[in-house]
Amino acid sequence: MERPEPGPGEVLVRVRAAGVNPTDWKHRGGQGFLGQPPYVLGWDVSGVVEEIGVGVTLHKPGDEVFGMLPYPFGVGSHAEYTVGPARGFAPKPSNVDHVQAGAIPLAALTAWQALNDTADLQSGQRVLIHAAAGGVGHLAVQIAKAKGAYVIGTATKGKHEFLRGLGADELIDYTEADFDKVLSDVDVVLDTIAADYRSRSLQVLRKGGILVTILPYDRKPLVAEAEELGVRAETMLVEDDQAGMQAVRELVEAGKLRAEIAATFPLAEAAKAHEMGETGRTKGKLVLTVD
């Protein structure tokens, strides 16, 4: 493909690293918003500004930046160069490398927008995070702790020590116990799994509590069920968001947020990253690197 050109309000970024997320392999399988391939995947990006479009004042050529391309139709970071809105990027945190920075945007913004913007999580509240060791989950644990919450996570026992190291206060091995049988009076649930987890999660919320699911399926039945129980249910899709990226950047630079890197692959081996991700057993994030 030819190198893209930045339009008005856009920047051309020379990609150094780009995260691989479940939405990538789901889209590759034709289960997303983009129809059938071929197309260039990828929304996470960390790299260097190569060129700016008309009207851009936030970034200059040579700036190191990280950010998220507009989801879902702004896709294209799994490439040597990508173009995106200037305001979708923030300066790369000075204390991490491109691999770390490239792993963070989509998953961290998802967690931030779910917990901060949608649920308005407050210090002292109890939050349940499903798949707490996953890409979104392990970043959500850190964000919730940074906000002063009491963090409960679901994960297999082998991942409990890792999650305690991130600040989780209570952990449930879902292979040994049903979370909805042992929990109650939860203020916020972050659902990254869907299926029956959503309905079961409503049962553990206190009156007025909120479930935020990042898998926006069957919204109307879920909302109706929540209303009957006196709780709230919200379905959300992550958005490119400069204010959110700045908040994430501040957490990273303060040492309060860091991505666990499950594995890195050169861009040419993207298929291997997809294969590993589809096992559902990774801890943290997968990242493609571009030389």
C-alpha positions as CSV (number, residue, x, y, z in Angstrom):
1,M,0.0,0.0,0.0
2,E,1.1,3.6,-0.6
3,R,2.0,5.7,2.4
4,P,-1.1,7.6,3.6
5,E,-1.3,11.4,3.6
6,P,-2.7,13.4,6.5
7,G,-5.7,15.5,5.8
8,P,-6.9,18.6,7.6
9,G,-6.6,18.1,11.4
10,E,-4.7,14.8,11.0
11,V,-1.2,13.6,11.7
12,L,0.8,11.0,9.9
13,V,2.5,8.7,12.4
14,R,5.4,6.4,11.8
15,V,4.3,3.4,13.8
16,R,6.8,2.0,16.3
17,A,4.4,-0.3,18.2
18,A,0.7,-1.2,18.1
19,G,-1.4,-3.2,20.5
20,V,-3.4,-6.2,19.3
21,N,-6.8,-6.5,21.0
22,P,-9.7,-9.0,20.9
23,T,-11.5,-6.6,18.6
24,D,-8.8,-7.2,16.0
25,W,-9.2,-10.9,15.7
26,K,-13.0,-10.6,15.9
27,H,-12.9,-8.2,13.0
28,R,-10.5,-10.4,11.0
29,G,-13.1,-13.1,11.4
30,G,-15.8,-10.9,10.0
31,Q,-17.6,-10.4,13.4
32,G,-17.2,-6.6,13.7
33,F,-18.3,-3.4,12.2
34,L,-16.0,-3.4,9.1
35,G,-17.6,-6.2,7.1
36,Q,-15.3,-8.8,5.5
37,P,-11.5,-8.2,5.0
38,P,-9.2,-7.2,3.4
39,Y,-8.5,-4.1,5.5
40,V,-5.6,-3.0,7.8
41,L,-6.4,-3.7,11.4
42,G,-5.3,-2.0,14.6
43,W,-6.4,1.0,16.7
44,D,-3.6,1.3,19.3
45,V,-0.5,3.1,18.2
46,S,2.7,4.5,19.6
47,G,5.2,6.2,17.2
48,V,6.7,9.4,15.8
49,V,4.8,12.2,14.0
50,E,6.1,12.2,10.4
51,E,3.9,14.9,9.0
52,I,1.0,17.1,10.0
53,G,-2.1,18.1,8.1
54,V,-3.5,21.6,7.7
55,G,-4.6,23.2,10.9
56,V,-2.7,20.9,13.3
57,T,-1.1,22.8,16.2
58,L,-0.8,20.1,19.0
59,H,1.9,18.0,17.4
60,K,5.0,18.6,15.3
61,P,7.1,16.3,13.1
62,G,9.5,14.4,15.3
63,D,7.1,14.3,18.3
64,E,6.7,11.0,20.0
65,V,3.0,10.3,20.5
66,F,0.6,7.5,21.5
67,G,-3.1,7.3,21.0
68,M,-6.1,5.5,19.6
69,L,-7.5,5.7,16.1
70,P,-11.2,6.4,15.9
71,Y,-13.2,3.2,16.7
72,P,-14.3,1.4,14.7
73,F,-13.9,3.1,11.3
74,G,-10.6,4.8,11.8
75,V,-8.7,1.5,11.9
76,G,-5.2,1.0,10.4
77,S,-2.4,1.1,13.0
78,H,-1.0,-2.4,12.1
79,A,1.2,-0.8,9.4
80,E,4.4,1.1,9.0
81,Y,2.5,4.4,8.8
82,T,-1.0,5.4,9.9
83,V,-3.1,8.6,9.8
84,G,-5.4,9.7,12.5
85,P,-7.0,12.9,14.1
86,A,-4.4,15.0,15.9
87,R,-6.6,15.1,18.9
88,G,-6.6,11.3,19.2
89,F,-3.0,11.5,20.3
90,A,-1.1,12.6,23.3
91,P,2.6,12.9,24.0
92,K,4.1,9.5,24.7
93,P,4.8,9.1,28.4
94,S,8.5,9.9,29.0
95,N,9.0,7.0,31.4
96,V,8.0,4.1,29.0
97,D,9.1,2.8,25.7
98,H,7.0,2.5,22.5
99,V,6.1,-1.2,23.2
100,Q,4.6,-0.2,26.6
101,A,3.0,2.9,25.1
102,G,1.6,1.0,22.2
103,A,-0.1,-1.6,24.4
104,I,-2.1,1.0,26.4
105,P,-4.4,3.3,24.5
106,L,-7.5,1.2,23.5
107,A,-7.6,-1.0,26.6
108,A,-6.8,1.8,29.0
109,L,-9.3,4.2,27.4
110,T,-12.0,1.5,27.5
111,A,-11.3,1.1,31.2
112,W,-11.1,4.8,31.9
113,Q,-14.3,5.7,30.0
114,A,-16.2,2.8,31.6
115,L,-15.1,3.5,35.2
116,N,-14.6,7.2,35.2
117,D,-16.9,8.7,32.6
118,T,-19.7,6.2,32.6
119,A,-19.8,4.8,36.2
120,D,-18.3,7.9,37.9
121,L,-16.4,5.5,40.2
122,Q,-15.6,7.2,43.6
123,S,-13.1,6.5,46.3
124,G,-14.2,3.8,48.7
125,Q,-16.7,2.2,46.3
126,R,-16.6,-1.5,45.6
127,V,-16.0,-2.4,41.9
128,L,-16.0,-5.9,40.4
129,I,-13.9,-6.3,37.3
130,H,-14.4,-9.5,35.2
131,A,-11.5,-11.1,33.4
132,A,-9.3,-8.9,35.6
133,A,-6.0,-10.3,34.2
134,G,-7.0,-9.6,30.6
135,G,-6.0,-6.6,28.4
136,V,-8.8,-4.3,29.6
137,G,-9.2,-5.9,33.0
138,H,-5.6,-5.5,34.3
139,L,-5.6,-1.9,33.3
140,A,-9.0,-1.4,34.9
141,V,-7.7,-2.8,38.2
142,Q,-5.0,-0.2,38.3
143,I,-7.3,2.7,37.3
144,A,-9.8,1.7,39.9
145,K,-7.1,1.5,42.6
146,A,-5.8,4.9,41.5
147,K,-9.3,6.3,42.1
148,G,-9.3,4.8,45.6
149,A,-11.8,2.0,45.0
150,Y,-12.0,-1.5,46.6
151,V,-11.2,-3.8,43.7
152,I,-12.6,-7.3,43.3
153,G,-11.6,-9.3,40.3
154,T,-12.5,-12.6,38.6
155,A,-9.6,-14.7,37.3
156,T,-8.2,-18.2,37.5
157,K,-6.1,-18.9,40.6
158,G,-2.8,-18.8,38.7
159,K,-3.3,-15.1,38.0
160,H,-4.2,-14.0,41.5
161,E,-0.7,-13.2,42.6
162,F,-0.2,-11.0,39.5
163,L,-3.5,-9.2,40.2
164,R,-2.6,-8.6,43.9
165,G,0.6,-7.0,42.7
166,L,-1.6,-4.6,40.7
167,G,-3.6,-3.7,43.8
168,A,-6.6,-6.0,43.6
169,D,-8.2,-6.4,47.1
170,E,-10.3,-9.5,46.6
171,L,-10.1,-12.2,43.9
172,I,-12.5,-14.9,42.9
173,D,-11.5,-18.0,40.9
174,Y,-14.5,-18.4,38.6
175,T,-13.7,-22.1,38.0
176,E,-14.2,-22.8,41.8
177,A,-16.9,-20.3,42.9
178,D,-19.8,-18.5,41.3
179,F,-19.2,-14.8,41.9
180,D,-22.9,-14.0,42.1
181,K,-23.2,-16.5,45.0
182,V,-20.4,-14.9,47.1
183,L,-20.7,-11.2,46.3
184,S,-23.3,-8.5,47.2
185,D,-23.4,-4.7,47.6
186,V,-21.1,-3.9,44.7
187,D,-21.3,-0.4,43.4
188,V,-19.8,-0.9,39.9
189,V,-19.3,-3.9,37.7
190,L,-17.1,-3.8,34.6
191,D,-18.1,-6.6,32.2
192,T,-15.7,-7.7,29.5
193,I,-17.2,-11.1,28.9
194,A,-21.0,-10.8,28.2
195,A,-22.9,-14.1,27.9
196,D,-24.7,-14.8,31.2
197,Y,-22.1,-12.7,33.2
198,R,-24.2,-9.6,32.5
199,S,-27.4,-10.9,34.0
200,R,-25.6,-12.5,37.0
201,S,-23.6,-9.3,37.6
202,L,-26.8,-7.3,38.0
203,Q,-27.6,-9.5,40.9
204,V,-24.6,-8.5,42.9
205,L,-25.1,-4.7,42.6
206,R,-26.5,-2.6,45.4
207,K,-29.6,-0.5,44.7
208,G,-28.5,2.3,42.4
209,G,-25.3,0.5,41.3
210,I,-24.2,0.3,37.7
211,L,-23.1,-2.4,35.3
212,V,-21.0,-1.2,32.4
213,T,-20.4,-3.7,29.6
214,I,-18.0,-3.1,26.8
215,L,-19.7,-5.7,24.6
216,P,-22.8,-3.9,23.4
217,Y,-25.1,-6.8,22.6
218,D,-28.9,-7.0,23.3
219,R,-28.9,-3.7,25.1
220,K,-32.7,-3.3,25.6
221,P,-33.3,-6.6,27.5
222,L,-30.3,-5.8,29.7
223,V,-31.5,-2.3,30.5
224,A,-35.1,-3.6,31.3
225,E,-33.7,-6.3,33.6
226,A,-31.6,-3.7,35.4
227,E,-34.5,-1.4,35.9
228,E,-36.6,-4.2,37.5
229,L,-33.8,-4.7,40.0
230,G,-33.3,-1.0,40.8
231,V,-29.9,-0.8,39.2
232,R,-28.4,0.6,36.0
233,A,-26.9,-1.0,32.9
234,E,-24.9,0.7,30.3
235,T,-23.3,-0.6,27.1
236,M,-20.4,1.3,25.7
237,L,-17.9,1.4,22.8
238,V,-14.5,3.0,23.4
239,E,-14.0,6.4,21.7
240,D,-10.8,8.2,20.7
241,D,-10.6,10.9,23.4
242,Q,-7.8,13.3,24.0
243,A,-8.9,14.2,27.5
244,G,-8.9,10.5,28.3
245,M,-5.5,10.0,26.7
246,Q,-4.1,12.8,28.8
247,A,-5.6,11.2,32.0
248,V,-4.1,7.9,31.0
249,R,-0.7,9.5,30.3
250,E,-0.7,11.2,33.7
251,L,-1.4,7.8,35.4
252,V,1.5,6.2,33.4
253,E,3.9,9.0,34.2
254,A,2.9,8.8,37.9
255,G,3.8,5.1,37.9
256,K,0.1,4.1,38.6
257,L,-0.6,2.4,35.3
258,R,1.5,0.0,33.3
259,A,0.6,-2.6,30.7
260,E,1.6,-6.2,31.3
261,I,3.1,-7.4,28.0
262,A,2.2,-11.0,27.3
263,A,4.2,-11.1,24.1
264,T,5.6,-9.0,21.2
265,F,5.7,-9.9,17.5
266,P,7.2,-8.1,14.5
267,L,4.6,-6.7,12.2
268,A,5.2,-9.5,9.7
269,E,4.2,-12.1,12.3
270,A,0.8,-10.5,13.1
271,A,-0.9,-13.8,12.4
272,K,1.0,-15.4,15.3
273,A,-0.3,-12.6,17.6
274,H,-3.8,-13.4,16.5
275,E,-3.4,-17.1,17.1
276,M,-2.0,-16.5,20.6
277,G,-4.8,-14.0,21.4
278,E,-7.5,-16.4,20.3
279,T,-6.5,-19.0,22.8
280,G,-8.1,-16.7,25.5
281,R,-5.3,-17.5,27.9
282,T,-3.0,-14.5,27.6
283,K,-2.2,-12.3,30.6
284,G,-2.1,-8.7,29.6
285,K,-1.5,-7.3,26.1
286,L,0.0,-8.5,22.8
287,V,2.0,-5.9,20.8
288,L,3.3,-5.7,17.3
289,T,6.6,-3.9,16.7
290,V,7.6,-2.0,13.6
291,D,11.3,-1.6,12.8
